[in-house]
């Protein structure tokens, strides 16, 4: 095999059919109009690197590259075709392309998830030939506020404009290209610790392993992988069983059992690394998936508005023990969320599925196929009704999964009903109907938020979130200083960068309208996201009926000022990441309470879960009450800011006011970084200490004189302390 990846390519844009003038060998390599390009890659990335377009990752500059998706783009390079390497193999072109050799068309293809081969045997003369790949204008599709029935392609919709991604429609040769011999691969040889062997049955290779070492998800055991040698590559396989079972009579299969062991889903929703998803980002991918593993995650749901994820993603998940729930690329829309029903679209999706399933099914991490995200019919006067396999496209996808990957689980969509939303009125009207539900994605306020999640009855809460600002360094890289304030939607820069998730009015309300600067707004919004998402996850996990929880969203595809992501676009965790990671720890205790701002109440009350001893601690470190199971104390005996402590393993910061404004008036304390520890050297509680560096825990509340081992912290800041 001869790889053709790298920077030996050129790129040129064309309007209309002008590309036909530029694909032949008569055009010199140094002809004007050609730009350097990389494969695999993305058109927009090539334009930015060549200085032909501004970086879309700055303020509102993404608007200045929207034009690119309407043009043809020619990728060209020279190749030599030999008799023993005469097949041109494309791992993926987004979306439609024409392939030419010396100006002669040799192939045409559509579909970014389907690899394809081009037979060049007739031209295998060892001479130099000009390869040109014309990537056609991006096909029409729907942005988030649109109609799902108008979607006619299997391509990420996120790039057409979504709540967390501006319009950046992707084009390019996004997967590897190579020359190979094209011959069928010989029977593989599997190298095991106890020998080598293959068995051929009716033309298929069956690998038989007596008493294999099992592959386990993160937190349940090791991820043992066996190497399999093929003609041109080595792949890894793992042996395990994953079964999804109905947790209750009449429900769909939501309960995971791995190797016969019931597993609670500690999940997260995963989005594409970037709108320019053709650009390889191996370090970022590995960092993010390692962060997921460190947060005790065992399932990642690959969201249906983005990608069918790459081989590199799956191989890392195999290694890290992260089970994958893979949506096909279909999603809801703001106006209507039912896919087209015609036979032509059904056949397209079935063909896509045949290629995709065949590529991914070897991975032990792959646990579940799903027809798409939030596919539902609108029902006037009630909650939307999730679709099932009676929809022809979902039925066709399920048929392919049954045929090619029968042992894998299937869900037609998520939420899969019978109710769609996690909402108080729906819970009260039909508590038993909360099976697999979504929402909400916003903080609900200092009382309603706790009421909603404590009232929840969902079996599987597969998508919900809380919004917050991005991290300081990310914001400084994204927005020029002159445009950073005000940080609300009256500022056009913030309107462009995550307007749906800009809840500055709620943040002001929760802090008595006293936020006057950017740093305080960031800290306050991230505090609400951290505390709100942690509580939502804990409330789900406390429920006996619950089999799993998957917050929205783990990573950020595009750098926004405000977003529901727990890790920013640069790969740095926000406080919310640490709140969920703590909730996912084995044996994590939690508390159930009505609010974190107790003004107007006579007593603070909390129910304790997880067998911990609870203490109510004033800001000076004085213990007001101590109890197990339930704890209470008069509000009058508590300081303006106080802590509910659970055996030093979990803490909640509360106020005796009707808002969180007392956090702005905390007396100052001092903290010091001492080796791998952080210490509160002052006389009052250090609240919400956020650490920089390679740490194992974060967002820490330290009592006076308390030390916590955290890892290699390099800086610290909180509500009332910094180091």
Secondary structure, 3 states (H helix, E strand, C coil): CEECCEEEEEEEEECCCHHHHCCCCCCCCCCCCCEEEEECCCHHHHHHHCCCCCCCCCCCHHHHHHHHHHCEEEEEEEEECECCECEEEECCEECEEEEEECCEEEEEEECCCCCEEEECHHHCCCCEEEEEEEECCCCCCCCCCCEHHHCCCCCCCHHHCECCECCCCCCEECCCEEEECCCCCCCCEEEECCEEECEEECCEEECCCCCCCEECCCCCCCECCEEEECCCCEEEECECCEEEEECCCCCCEEEEEECCEEECEEEEEECCCCCCCCCCCHHHHHHHHHHHHHCCCCEEEECCCCCCCCHHHHHHHHHHCCEEEEECCCECCCCEECCCCCHHHHHHHHHHHHHHHHHHCCCCCEEEEECCECCEECCCCCCCEECCCCCHHHHHHHHHHHHHCCCCEEECCECCECCCECCHHHHHHCHHHCCEEECCCCCCCCCHHHHHHHHCCCCEEEECCCCEECCHHHHHHHCCHHHCCCCCCCCHHHHHCCHHHCCHHHHHHHCCCCCCCHHHHHHHHHHHHHHHHHHHHHHHHHCCCCCEEEECCCCCCCCCCEECCCECCCCCECHHHHHHHHHCCCCCCEEECCCCECCCCCEEEEEEECCCEEEEEECCCCEEEEEECEEEEEHHHCCCEEEEEECCCEEEEEECCCCCHHHHHCCCCCEEEECCEEEECCCCCEEEEEEEEEECCCCEEECCCCEEECEEEEEEECCCCEC
